[in-house]
Amino acid sequence: MELTIPSSTPQRYPPAEAFSSQQAVVEWVVTNNGTGSTSAPVWYDAVWLSTDSVHDGSDTYMGAVANPSYLNPGDSYVSSLTVTLPQGIQGDYWFIIQTDSSNHVYEHNRENDNIGVEEETHVTLTPPPDLQVEDPDFDLFSDRVVEIMRKAEEQVAAL
């Protein structure tokens, strides 16, 4: 039994562009290219965000998705995960997907093809908010402070 994430599969859709602090959808295909059926009823596909195309300890874990069922030889499934990108990042990033990330499926010397990396995603820095107070419409005289507070109290009482 051999689970793979084929590279350059047309059904794999990492987003071409995304924004920091915003959501993005990552989609991938897993195929059983082995000669036997999977032996585990459930396993998880994990997604990482990386500054390069190599899976290592510096990658950011984005989440995991359970597989839908057992897979017979030649069977595939499409999976996806909606992720929220970290705040403050920008530049080119790669989504790295690892099927059977917890090694629930015995693959006998076939674990080395369980990671898939597609084209990079360009992440644009989301502009920060710019909160501004409009010009208040009242006079700033000491005799008007009480009136303003009274109006605020009246509005609360009306609610």
C-alpha positions in Angstrom: 0.0 0.0 0.0 1.4 3.4 -0.9 -0.3 6.8 -0.3 0.9 9.6 -2.5 0.1 13.2 -3.2 0.9 13.5 -6.9 2.8 16.6 -7.9 1.4 18.9 -10.6 -2.0 17.2 -10.3 -4.6 19.5 -12.0 -6.9 19.0 -9.0 -4.5 20.5 -6.5 -5.3 24.2 -5.9 -3.0 26.1 -3.6 -4.1 29.7 -4.0 -1.8 31.8 -6.3 -2.3 34.9 -4.2 -3.5 35.4 -0.6 -3.4 38.1 2.1 -1.8 38.0 5.5 -4.4 37.6 8.4 -7.0 36.4 5.8 -8.4 33.0 5.0 -7.2 30.8 2.0 -8.4 27.4 0.8 -5.8 24.7 0.1 -7.0 21.7 -1.9 -5.1 18.4 -2.7 -5.6 14.9 -4.0 -4.4 11.7 -2.2 -4.1 8.5 -4.2 -3.4 4.9 -3.1 -0.7 3.9 -5.6 0.1 0.7 -3.8 -1.1 -2.9 -4.5 -3.1 -3.2 -1.2 -5.9 -1.4 0.4 -5.4 0.9 3.4 -5.6 -0.8 6.7 -6.6 2.1 8.8 -10.2 3.5 8.9 -8.9 7.0 9.5 -5.8 9.0 9.1 -5.0 12.7 8.9 -3.6 15.0 6.2 -1.7 17.9 7.7 -1.0 21.3 6.1 2.0 23.5 6.8 3.0 26.9 5.6 6.6 27.3 4.6 9.0 30.0 3.5 10.5 27.4 1.1 9.4 24.2 -0.6 11.1 21.9 1.9 9.2 20.4 4.9 11.2 21.0 8.1 10.9 22.3 11.7 10.6 25.9 10.7 7.3 25.4 8.9 4.1 26.7 10.5 1.4 24.1 11.2 -1.9 25.2 9.8 -4.2 22.3 10.6 -5.2 18.8 9.7 -8.1 17.0 8.0 -9.3 13.4 8.5 -9.5 11.2 5.4 -13.0 10.2 4.2 -12.5 6.3 4.3 -10.4 3.3 3.4 -8.8 3.4 0.0 -8.5 0.5 -2.4 -5.6 0.4 -4.8 -5.9 3.2 -7.4 -8.6 5.0 -5.4 -8.2 8.7 -4.6 -9.9 11.4 -2.6 -9.9 15.2 -2.8 -9.5 17.1 0.4 -9.2 20.7 1.4 -8.6 23.0 4.4 -9.5 26.6 5.0 -6.6 28.3 6.8 -6.0 31.7 8.2 -2.7 33.1 7.3 -0.5 34.6 10.0 -0.6 38.3 10.6 2.2 40.4 9.2 3.7 38.0 6.6 4.4 38.8 3.0 6.3 37.3 0.1 6.3 33.8 -1.4 5.1 30.9 0.7 4.5 27.2 0.0 1.7 25.1 1.4 3.1 21.6 2.2 0.6 18.8 2.6 1.5 15.5 4.3 -1.0 12.6 4.0 -1.1 10.1 6.9 0.9 12.6 9.0 0.6 10.5 12.1 1.6 7.2 10.4 -1.7 5.4 11.0 -1.4 3.6 7.6 1.3 0.9 7.3 3.0 1.5 3.9 6.1 -0.7 4.2 9.0 1.4 3.0 6.7 3.8 1.1 6.4 6.7 3.6 8.8 8.9 1.6 6.2 10.1 -0.9 3.5 11.2 1.5 4.5 14.9 1.2 3.3 17.2 -1.6 4.4 20.7 -2.5 2.9 22.8 -5.3 3.6 26.2 -6.7 4.3 29.0 -4.3 1.5 31.3 -3.1 2.3 35.0 -3.1 1.2 36.6 0.2 0.4 40.3 0.3 0.6 42.1 3.6 -2.9 43.2 4.6 -2.8 46.9 5.2 -3.3 47.8 8.9 -6.5 49.5 9.9 -6.5 53.3 10.2 -9.1 54.3 12.7 -9.9 58.0 12.9 -12.2 60.1 14.9 -14.3 62.4 12.8 -14.6 66.0 14.0 -16.9 66.0 16.9 -20.0 68.2 16.5 -20.0 70.1 19.8 -18.4 73.0 21.5 -15.6 72.3 24.1 -16.8 74.8 26.7 -16.9 73.9 30.3 -20.6 74.7 30.5 -21.4 72.1 27.8 -19.8 69.1 29.4 -22.8 68.5 31.7 -25.1 68.7 28.7 -23.1 66.1 26.7 -23.0 63.7 29.6 -26.8 64.2 30.1 -27.4 63.4 26.5 -25.3 60.2 26.8 -27.3 59.2 29.9 -30.5 59.9 28.1 -29.5 57.7 25.2 -28.6 54.8 27.5 -31.9 55.2 29.3 -33.8 55.1 26.0 -32.2 51.8 25.1 
